[in-house]
Amino acid sequence: MKNKIKVFRAMHDLTQEALAQELKVTRQTILAIEKGKYDPSLELAFKIARFFGVSVEEVFIYD
């Protein structure tokens, strides 16, 4: 699944590590999601969207 996490991180001036700490996951998890190698759980997808103050559909692109 494609996503815009990297774009939202850049808009908020966050590193992968900082976002990972906020979401209580590892930096490797954020990296894998960004690269499309791992699809987050529904709970994590909502956490990410809520953190950035947007809808899940704005962060993740279902193809």
ROGU-568789 format. One record per atom (N, C-alpha, C): residue number from 1; x, y, z. Coordinates in nm, 2 decimals. Example, Ala and Ser with C-alpha at 12.3 -4.5 7.8 and 13.67 -1.06 7.14 Angstrom:
REM ROGU-568789
 num      X      Y      Z
   1   1.32  -0.57   0.78
   1   1.23  -0.45   0.78
   1   1.32  -0.33   0.78
   2   1.28  -0.22   0.71
   2   1.37  -0.11   0.71
   2   1.29   0.00   0.79
***
This chain:
REM ROGU-568789
 num      X      Y      Z
   1   0.08  -0.12   0.00
   1   0.00   0.00   0.00
   1   0.09   0.12   0.00
   2   0.06   0.22  -0.09
   2   0.14   0.34  -0.09
   2   0.10   0.43   0.02
   3   0.19   0.52   0.06
   3   0.15   0.62   0.16
   3   0.23   0.75   0.15
   4   0.19   0.84   0.23
   4   0.25   0.98   0.22
   4   0.32   1.01   0.36
   5   0.36   0.91   0.43
   5   0.42   0.93   0.56
   5   0.54   1.02   0.55
   6   0.62   1.00   0.46
   6   0.75   1.08   0.44
   6   0.71   1.22   0.42
   7   0.61   1.25   0.34
   7   0.56   1.39   0.31
   7   0.52   1.45   0.44
   8   0.43   1.38   0.51
   8   0.38   1.44   0.64
   8   0.49   1.46   0.74
   9   0.59   1.37   0.74
   9   0.70   1.39   0.83
   9   0.78   1.51   0.80
  10   0.80   1.53   0.67
  10   0.88   1.65   0.62
  10   0.80   1.78   0.66
  11   0.67   1.78   0.64
  11   0.58   1.89   0.67
  11   0.59   1.93   0.82
  12   0.61   1.83   0.91
  12   0.62   1.85   1.05
  12   0.76   1.85   1.10
  13   0.86   1.84   1.01
  13   1.00   1.84   1.05
  13   1.03   1.73   1.15
  14   0.99   1.61   1.12
  14   1.02   1.50   1.20
  14   1.11   1.39   1.14
  15   1.19   1.33   1.22
  15   1.27   1.22   1.17
  15   1.19   1.09   1.18
  16   1.24   0.99   1.12
  16   1.17   0.86   1.14
  16   1.18   0.82   1.29
  17   1.29   0.85   1.35
  17   1.31   0.81   1.49
  17   1.21   0.89   1.58
  18   1.19   1.02   1.55
  18   1.10   1.10   1.64
  18   0.95   1.05   1.62
  19   0.91   1.02   1.49
  19   0.78   0.97   1.47
  19   0.76   0.83   1.54
  20   0.86   0.75   1.53
  20   0.85   0.62   1.59
  20   0.83   0.63   1.74
  21   0.90   0.72   1.80
  21   0.89   0.74   1.95
  21   0.75   0.78   1.98
  22   0.70   0.88   1.90
  22   0.56   0.93   1.93
  22   0.46   0.81   1.92
  23   0.48   0.72   1.82
  23   0.38   0.62   1.80
  23   0.41   0.49   1.87
  24   0.52   0.49   1.95
  24   0.57   0.38   2.03
  24   0.59   0.25   1.94
  25   0.66   0.27   1.83
  25   0.71   0.17   1.74
  25   0.86   0.19   1.71
  26   0.92   0.10   1.64
  26   1.06   0.12   1.61
  26   1.08   0.20   1.48
  27   1.20   0.26   1.47
  27   1.23   0.34   1.35
  27   1.22   0.24   1.22
  28   1.26   0.12   1.24
  28   1.26   0.02   1.13
  28   1.11   0.00   1.08
  29   1.02   0.01   1.18
  29   0.88  -0.01   1.14
  29   0.83   0.11   1.05
  30   0.87   0.23   1.09
  30   0.84   0.35   1.01
  30   0.90   0.34   0.87
  31   1.03   0.30   0.87
  31   1.10   0.28   0.74
  31   1.03   0.18   0.65
  32   1.00   0.07   0.71
  32   0.93  -0.04   0.63
  32   0.80   0.01   0.57
  33   0.72   0.08   0.65
  33   0.59   0.13   0.61
  33   0.61   0.23   0.50
  34   0.70   0.33   0.52
  34   0.73   0.43   0.42
  34   0.77   0.37   0.28
  35   0.85   0.26   0.29
  35   0.90   0.20   0.16
  35   0.80   0.10   0.10
  36   0.68   0.08   0.17
  36   0.58  -0.01   0.12
  36   0.61  -0.16   0.14
  37   0.71  -0.19   0.23
  37   0.75  -0.32   0.25
  37   0.66  -0.39   0.36
  38   0.59  -0.30   0.43
  38   0.51  -0.35   0.55
  38   0.38  -0.26   0.55
  39   0.26  -0.33   0.56
  39   0.14  -0.25   0.58
  39   0.11  -0.25   0.73
  40   0.08  -0.13   0.78
  40   0.06  -0.12   0.93
  40  -0.08  -0.19   0.96
  41  -0.09  -0.22   1.09
  41  -0.22  -0.27   1.14
  41  -0.32  -0.15   1.13
  42  -0.44  -0.18   1.13
  42  -0.54  -0.08   1.13
  42  -0.53   0.02   1.24
  43  -0.50  -0.03   1.36
  43  -0.47   0.05   1.48
  43  -0.36   0.15   1.45
  44  -0.25   0.10   1.40
  44  -0.13   0.19   1.38
  44  -0.16   0.29   1.27
  45  -0.23   0.24   1.16
  45  -0.27   0.34   1.05
  45  -0.35   0.45   1.11
  46  -0.45   0.43   1.20
  46  -0.53   0.53   1.26
  46  -0.44   0.62   1.35
  47  -0.35   0.56   1.42
  47  -0.26   0.63   1.51
  47  -0.18   0.74   1.43
  48  -0.13   0.69   1.32
  48  -0.04   0.77   1.23
  48  -0.13   0.89   1.18
  49  -0.25   0.86   1.13
  49  -0.34   0.96   1.08
  49  -0.38   1.06   1.19
  50  -0.41   1.01   1.30
  50  -0.45   1.10   1.41
  50  -0.34   1.19   1.46
  51  -0.21   1.13   1.46
  51  -0.10   1.21   1.50
  51  -0.08   1.33   1.41
  52  -0.10   1.31   1.27
  52  -0.08   1.42   1.18
  52  -0.21   1.50   1.16
  53  -0.32   1.46   1.23
  53  -0.44   1.54   1.22
  53  -0.52   1.53   1.09
  54  -0.50   1.42   1.02
  54  -0.57   1.40   0.89
  54  -0.64   1.26   0.89
  55  -0.71   1.24   0.78
  55  -0.78   1.11   0.77
  55  -0.69   1.00   0.73
  56  -0.72   0.87   0.75
  56  -0.64   0.76   0.71
  56  -0.62   0.77   0.56
  57  -0.73   0.81   0.48
  57  -0.72   0.81   0.34
  57  -0.62   0.91   0.29
  58  -0.59   1.02   0.37
  58  -0.50   1.12   0.33
  58  -0.35   1.07   0.34
  59  -0.33   0.97   0.43
  59  -0.20   0.92   0.45
  59  -0.17   0.79   0.36
  60  -0.27   0.71   0.35
  60  -0.26   0.58   0.28
  60  -0.34   0.58   0.16
  61  -0.28   0.53   0.05
  61  -0.34   0.52  -0.08
  61  -0.36   0.37  -0.11
  62  -0.49   0.33  -0.12
  62  -0.52   0.19  -0.15
  62  -0.51   0.18  -0.30
  63  -0.44   0.08  -0.34
  63  -0.43   0.06  -0.49
  63  -0.47  -0.08  -0.53
***
